[in-house]
Protein backbone atom coordinates (compact mmCIF):
# COMPACT_ATOMS: atom_id res chain seq x y z
CA UNK A 1 0.00 0.00 0.00
CA UNK A 2 2.80 2.42 0.90
CA UNK A 3 4.48 1.86 -2.48
CA UNK A 4 1.20 2.53 -4.28
CA UNK A 5 0.70 5.76 -2.35
CA UNK A 6 4.26 6.84 -3.13
CA UNK A 7 3.65 6.33 -6.84
CA UNK A 8 0.40 8.29 -6.61
CA UNK A 9 2.16 11.19 -4.87
CA UNK A 10 4.84 11.21 -7.56
CA UNK A 11 2.14 11.25 -10.24
CA UNK A 12 0.31 14.05 -8.44
CA UNK A 13 3.50 16.16 -8.43
CA UNK A 14 4.23 15.58 -12.11
CA UNK A 15 0.62 16.28 -13.05
CA UNK A 16 0.57 19.41 -10.90
CA UNK A 17 3.62 20.71 -12.77
CA UNK A 18 2.09 19.91 -16.15
CA UNK A 19 -1.29 21.45 -15.33
CA UNK A 20 0.42 24.62 -14.17
CA UNK A 21 2.49 25.00 -17.34
CA UNK A 22 -0.43 24.07 -19.60
CA UNK A 23 -2.60 26.74 -18.00
CA UNK A 24 -0.03 29.49 -17.53
CA UNK A 25 -0.34 31.05 -21.03
CA UNK A 26 -4.08 31.60 -20.44
CA UNK A 27 -3.86 33.30 -17.04
CA UNK A 28 -5.88 36.37 -18.04
CA UNK A 29 -9.28 35.28 -16.67
CA UNK A 30 -10.86 33.93 -19.87
CA UNK A 31 -14.16 32.10 -20.16
CA UNK A 32 -14.63 28.75 -21.86
CA UNK A 33 -16.21 30.48 -24.85
CA UNK A 34 -13.30 32.89 -25.28
CA UNK A 35 -10.77 30.07 -25.19
CA UNK A 36 -12.82 27.92 -27.55
CA UNK A 37 -12.99 30.75 -30.11
CA UNK A 38 -9.18 30.80 -30.23
CA UNK A 39 -8.32 27.13 -29.76
CA UNK A 40 -10.94 25.35 -31.87
CA UNK A 41 -10.03 26.94 -35.24
CA UNK A 42 -6.41 25.99 -34.56
CA UNK A 43 -7.34 22.36 -33.88
CA UNK A 44 -6.27 22.67 -30.23
CA UNK A 45 -9.70 22.21 -28.58
CA UNK A 46 -9.87 20.87 -25.98
CA UNK A 47 -6.21 21.22 -25.09
CA UNK A 48 -4.23 18.00 -25.32
CA UNK A 49 -0.75 19.56 -25.37
CA UNK A 50 0.97 22.84 -24.61
CA UNK A 51 -0.14 25.81 -26.68
CA UNK A 52 1.56 26.47 -30.01
CA UNK A 53 3.37 29.70 -30.80
CA UNK A 54 0.84 30.64 -33.49
CA UNK A 55 -2.14 30.16 -31.19
CA UNK A 56 -0.43 31.94 -28.32
CA UNK A 57 -0.01 34.99 -30.55
CA UNK A 58 -3.79 35.15 -31.00
CA UNK A 59 -4.54 35.33 -27.29
CA UNK A 60 -6.06 38.50 -25.88
CA UNK A 61 -3.24 38.95 -23.39
CA UNK A 62 -0.16 36.77 -23.96
CA UNK A 63 1.72 35.85 -20.78
CA UNK A 64 5.03 37.70 -20.27
CA UNK A 65 6.76 34.32 -19.87
CA UNK A 66 5.23 32.91 -23.06
CA UNK A 67 8.57 32.08 -24.76
CA UNK A 68 9.16 29.55 -21.97
CA UNK A 69 5.67 28.05 -22.34
CA UNK A 70 4.90 27.47 -26.03
CA UNK A 71 5.13 23.95 -27.37
CA UNK A 72 7.97 24.66 -29.81
CA UNK A 73 10.22 26.23 -27.17
CA UNK A 74 9.54 24.52 -23.84
CA UNK A 75 12.78 23.09 -22.48
CA UNK A 76 12.22 23.26 -18.70
CA UNK A 77 9.48 24.02 -16.18
CA UNK A 78 9.48 27.80 -15.84
CA UNK A 79 9.13 29.49 -12.47
CA UNK A 80 5.63 29.86 -11.04
CA UNK A 81 4.32 30.51 -7.54
CA UNK A 82 2.01 27.48 -7.73
CA UNK A 83 5.11 25.26 -7.80
CA UNK A 84 7.38 27.28 -5.52
CA UNK A 85 4.79 27.12 -2.72
CA UNK A 86 4.47 23.34 -3.02
CA UNK A 87 8.21 22.94 -2.53
CA UNK A 88 8.20 25.55 0.24
CA UNK A 89 5.55 23.57 2.14
CA UNK A 90 7.65 20.43 1.72
CA UNK A 91 10.66 22.27 3.18
CA UNK A 92 8.49 23.49 6.07
CA UNK A 93 7.40 19.94 6.90
CA UNK A 94 10.92 18.56 6.54
CA UNK A 95 12.36 21.22 8.84
CA UNK A 96 9.65 21.56 11.49
CA UNK A 97 7.35 18.55 11.08
CA UNK A 98 3.62 18.74 11.69
CA UNK A 99 4.08 21.09 14.65
CA UNK A 100 5.25 24.06 12.57
CA UNK A 101 4.05 27.50 13.67
CA UNK A 102 3.30 30.79 11.92
CA UNK A 103 6.62 32.05 13.20
CA UNK A 104 8.36 29.07 11.54
CA UNK A 105 6.57 29.93 8.29
CA UNK A 106 7.53 33.59 8.47
CA UNK A 107 11.18 32.76 9.05
CA UNK A 108 11.28 30.23 6.22
CA UNK A 109 9.52 32.65 3.87
CA UNK A 110 11.93 35.46 4.76
CA UNK A 111 14.90 33.18 4.09
CA UNK A 112 13.55 31.58 0.93
CA UNK A 113 10.97 33.72 -0.85
CA UNK A 114 11.67 36.87 -2.92
CA UNK A 115 9.00 39.55 -2.49
CA UNK A 116 8.33 39.81 -6.23
CA UNK A 117 7.63 36.07 -6.42
CA UNK A 118 4.56 36.61 -4.23
CA UNK A 119 1.18 38.25 -4.77
CA UNK A 120 -1.67 39.68 -2.70
CA UNK A 121 -1.86 38.47 0.91
CA UNK A 122 1.43 36.58 0.63
CA UNK A 123 3.30 39.72 -0.36
CA UNK A 124 1.52 41.67 2.38
CA UNK A 125 2.52 39.10 5.00
CA UNK A 126 6.10 38.85 3.73
CA UNK A 127 6.53 42.63 3.83
CA UNK A 128 4.94 42.73 7.30
CA UNK A 129 7.30 40.01 8.48
CA UNK A 130 10.24 41.95 7.10
CA UNK A 131 9.17 45.09 8.97
CA UNK A 132 8.47 43.08 12.13
CA UNK A 133 11.95 41.57 11.97
CA UNK A 134 13.29 45.08 12.61
CA UNK A 135 11.07 45.44 15.70
CA UNK A 136 7.74 47.17 16.13
CA UNK A 137 5.43 44.37 14.99
CA UNK A 138 3.37 43.95 11.82
CA UNK A 139 -0.24 43.82 12.98
CA UNK A 140 -1.27 46.27 10.24
CA UNK A 141 -1.12 43.40 7.73
CA UNK A 142 -4.43 42.10 9.05
CA UNK A 143 -6.16 45.30 7.92
CA UNK A 144 -4.37 45.80 4.58
CA UNK A 145 -5.30 42.43 3.10
CA UNK A 146 -8.12 42.77 0.55
CA UNK A 147 -7.58 39.38 -1.15
CA UNK A 148 -7.74 37.28 2.00
CA UNK A 149 -10.58 35.11 0.63
CA UNK A 150 -8.94 34.44 -2.74
CA UNK A 151 -7.08 31.28 -3.77
CA UNK A 152 -3.54 32.28 -2.78
CA UNK A 153 -3.51 29.87 0.17
CA UNK A 154 -5.31 27.11 -1.74
CA UNK A 155 -2.30 26.81 -4.06
CA UNK A 156 -0.19 26.01 -0.99
CA UNK A 157 -2.37 23.04 0.07
CA UNK A 158 -0.98 20.14 -1.93
CA UNK A 159 2.02 19.12 0.13
CA UNK A 160 -0.17 18.80 3.24
CA UNK A 161 -2.55 16.45 1.46
CA UNK A 162 0.29 14.38 0.05
CA UNK A 163 1.97 14.17 3.48
CA UNK A 164 -1.19 12.75 5.09
CA UNK A 165 -2.52 9.90 2.91
CA UNK A 166 -5.72 8.59 4.45
CA UNK A 167 -5.72 11.24 7.18
CA UNK A 168 -7.84 14.16 5.89
CA UNK A 169 -8.25 15.55 9.41
CA UNK A 170 -4.50 16.08 9.83
CA UNK A 171 -4.17 17.38 6.26
CA UNK A 172 -6.92 19.94 6.87
CA UNK A 173 -5.36 20.93 10.19
CA UNK A 174 -1.96 21.58 8.60
CA UNK A 175 -3.58 23.47 5.74
CA UNK A 176 -5.53 25.61 8.22
CA UNK A 177 -2.34 26.51 10.06
CA UNK A 178 -0.59 27.48 6.82
CA UNK A 179 -3.51 29.35 5.25
CA UNK A 180 -4.40 31.33 8.35
CA UNK A 181 -1.05 33.13 8.17
CA UNK A 182 -2.29 35.08 5.14
CA UNK A 183 -5.99 34.36 4.56
CA UNK A 184 -9.35 34.37 6.31
CA UNK A 185 -12.73 32.64 5.88
CA UNK A 186 -13.10 31.15 2.37
CA UNK A 187 -9.40 31.57 1.71
CA UNK A 188 -8.71 29.22 4.62
CA UNK A 189 -11.61 26.81 4.16
CA UNK A 190 -10.82 26.19 0.49
CA UNK A 191 -7.25 25.32 1.43
CA UNK A 192 -8.42 22.86 4.07
CA UNK A 193 -10.87 21.29 1.61
CA UNK A 194 -8.24 20.74 -1.09
CA UNK A 195 -5.72 19.27 1.35
CA UNK A 196 -8.33 16.91 2.82
CA UNK A 197 -9.52 15.84 -0.64
CA UNK A 198 -5.96 15.05 -1.71
CA UNK A 199 -5.35 13.02 1.45
CA UNK A 200 -8.48 10.99 0.63
CA UNK A 201 -7.71 10.68 -3.09
CA UNK A 202 -4.36 9.03 -2.39
CA UNK A 203 -6.08 6.02 -0.78
CA UNK A 204 -9.34 5.96 -2.76
CA UNK A 205 -10.50 3.86 -5.67
CA UNK A 206 -11.13 6.02 -8.76
CA UNK A 207 -14.64 4.69 -9.34
CA UNK A 208 -16.25 7.62 -7.53
CA UNK A 209 -14.38 10.64 -8.86
CA UNK A 210 -16.15 13.05 -6.51
CA UNK A 211 -16.02 10.95 -3.35
CA UNK A 212 -12.88 12.58 -1.86
CA UNK A 213 -14.40 16.03 -2.39
CA UNK A 214 -17.54 14.95 -0.51
CA UNK A 215 -15.50 13.53 2.35
CA UNK A 216 -13.37 16.67 2.50
CA UNK A 217 -16.49 18.75 3.15
CA UNK A 218 -16.55 17.18 6.60
CA UNK A 219 -13.38 19.08 7.48
CA UNK A 220 -14.54 22.63 6.79
CA UNK A 221 -17.14 24.66 8.73
CA UNK A 222 -20.50 23.22 7.73
CA UNK A 223 -22.37 26.54 7.79
CA UNK A 224 -19.75 28.50 5.86
CA UNK A 225 -20.47 30.08 2.50
CA UNK A 226 -17.71 27.91 1.06
CA UNK A 227 -19.30 24.63 2.20
CA UNK A 228 -22.72 25.71 0.90
CA UNK A 229 -21.31 26.55 -2.52
CA UNK A 230 -19.34 23.30 -2.73
CA UNK A 231 -22.51 21.34 -1.91
CA UNK A 232 -24.46 23.23 -4.58
CA UNK A 233 -21.68 22.79 -7.14
CA UNK A 234 -21.57 19.07 -6.43
CA UNK A 235 -25.26 18.84 -7.21
CA UNK A 236 -24.84 20.82 -10.43
CA UNK A 237 -21.92 18.69 -11.61
CA UNK A 238 -23.59 15.40 -10.68
CA UNK A 239 -26.69 16.39 -12.66
CA UNK A 240 -24.74 17.51 -15.74
CA UNK A 241 -25.01 15.36 -18.90
CA UNK A 242 -21.42 16.10 -19.95
CA UNK A 243 -18.41 18.28 -19.23
CA UNK A 244 -19.61 21.34 -21.10
CA UNK A 245 -23.03 21.03 -19.47
CA UNK A 246 -21.32 20.96 -16.08
CA UNK A 247 -19.37 24.09 -16.94
CA UNK A 248 -22.50 25.90 -18.13
CA UNK A 249 -24.30 25.04 -14.91
CA UNK A 250 -21.43 26.15 -12.65
CA UNK A 251 -20.60 29.24 -14.70
CA UNK A 252 -24.25 30.21 -14.91
CA UNK A 253 -24.61 30.03 -11.15
CA UNK A 254 -21.25 31.36 -9.98
CA UNK A 255 -19.90 33.29 -12.97
CA UNK A 256 -19.62 36.49 -10.95
CA UNK A 257 -16.72 34.89 -9.05
CA UNK A 258 -13.91 35.12 -11.56
CA UNK A 259 -10.11 34.72 -11.51
CA UNK A 260 -8.79 33.62 -8.09
CA UNK A 261 -12.14 34.08 -6.33
CA UNK A 262 -12.55 30.33 -5.61
CA UNK A 263 -16.29 29.70 -5.84
CA UNK A 264 -16.66 29.15 -9.58
CA UNK A 265 -13.23 27.58 -9.76
CA UNK A 266 -13.88 24.81 -7.22
CA UNK A 267 -17.03 23.95 -9.20
CA UNK A 268 -15.03 23.62 -12.41
CA UNK A 269 -12.47 21.51 -10.53
CA UNK A 270 -15.15 19.00 -9.58
CA UNK A 271 -16.54 19.14 -13.11
CA UNK A 272 -13.12 18.18 -14.45
CA UNK A 273 -12.77 15.36 -11.95
CA UNK A 274 -16.11 13.86 -12.95
CA UNK A 275 -15.65 13.92 -16.73
CA UNK A 276 -11.90 13.46 -17.28
CA UNK A 277 -11.02 10.21 -19.05
CA UNK A 278 -7.52 10.29 -17.54
CA UNK A 279 -5.12 12.77 -15.98
CA UNK A 280 -3.95 14.37 -19.22
CA UNK A 281 -7.47 14.73 -20.54
CA UNK A 282 -8.41 16.36 -17.24
CA UNK A 283 -5.59 18.91 -17.49
CA UNK A 284 -7.01 20.11 -20.81
CA UNK A 285 -10.59 20.18 -19.54
CA UNK A 286 -9.65 22.23 -16.49
CA UNK A 287 -7.65 24.84 -18.36
CA UNK A 288 -10.34 25.18 -21.03
CA UNK A 289 -12.84 26.26 -18.36
CA UNK A 290 -10.87 29.47 -17.86
CA UNK A 291 -10.53 31.64 -14.73
CA UNK A 292 -7.23 31.02 -12.89
CA UNK A 293 -6.00 28.56 -15.47
CA UNK A 294 -2.55 27.75 -14.11
CA UNK A 295 -3.47 27.47 -10.42
CA UNK A 296 -6.50 25.25 -10.98
CA UNK A 297 -4.81 23.38 -13.82
CA UNK A 298 -2.18 22.52 -11.22
CA UNK A 299 -4.75 21.53 -8.58
CA UNK A 300 -6.71 19.42 -11.08
CA UNK A 301 -3.51 17.61 -12.04
CA UNK A 302 -2.64 17.03 -8.40
CA UNK A 303 -6.07 15.64 -7.58
CA UNK A 304 -6.37 13.40 -10.64
CA UNK A 305 -2.78 12.20 -10.27
CA UNK A 306 -3.43 11.28 -6.64
CA UNK A 307 -6.69 9.51 -7.50
CA UNK A 308 -5.75 7.75 -10.76
CA UNK A 309 -2.04 7.13 -10.16
CA UNK A 310 0.66 6.46 -12.76
CA UNK A 311 -1.52 4.15 -14.86
CA UNK A 312 -3.87 7.08 -15.50
CA UNK A 313 -1.22 9.52 -16.70
CA UNK A 314 0.76 9.44 -19.95
CA UNK A 315 3.70 11.10 -18.26
CA UNK A 316 6.10 10.89 -21.19
CA UNK A 317 3.76 12.90 -23.42
CA UNK A 318 3.48 15.71 -20.88
CA UNK A 319 6.97 15.88 -19.35
CA UNK A 320 9.56 14.96 -21.98
CA UNK A 321 10.11 18.58 -23.09
CA UNK A 322 11.10 19.68 -19.58
CA UNK A 323 14.42 17.82 -19.50
CA UNK A 324 13.73 17.00 -15.84
CA UNK A 325 14.41 20.64 -14.88
CA UNK A 326 12.12 22.72 -12.66
CA UNK A 327 12.87 26.41 -12.08
CA UNK A 328 11.76 27.83 -8.73
CA UNK A 329 11.80 31.29 -7.17
CA UNK A 330 13.19 29.99 -3.88
CA UNK A 331 16.58 30.91 -2.48
Secondary structure by P-SEA (a helix, b strand, c coil): caaaaaaaaaaaaaaaaaaaaaaccccccccaaaaaacccccccccccccccaaaaaaccccccccccccccccccccccaaaaaaaaaaaaaaaccccccaaaaaaaaaaccccccccaaaaaaaaaaaaaaacccccccccccccccccccccccaaaaaaccccaaaaaaaaaaaaaccccaaaaaaaaaaaaaaaaaaaccccccaaaaaaaccccccccaaaaaaaaaaaaaaacccaaaaaaaaaaacccccccccaaaaaaaaaaaaccccaaaaaaaaaaaccaaaaaaaaaaaaaaaacccccccccccccccccbbbbccc
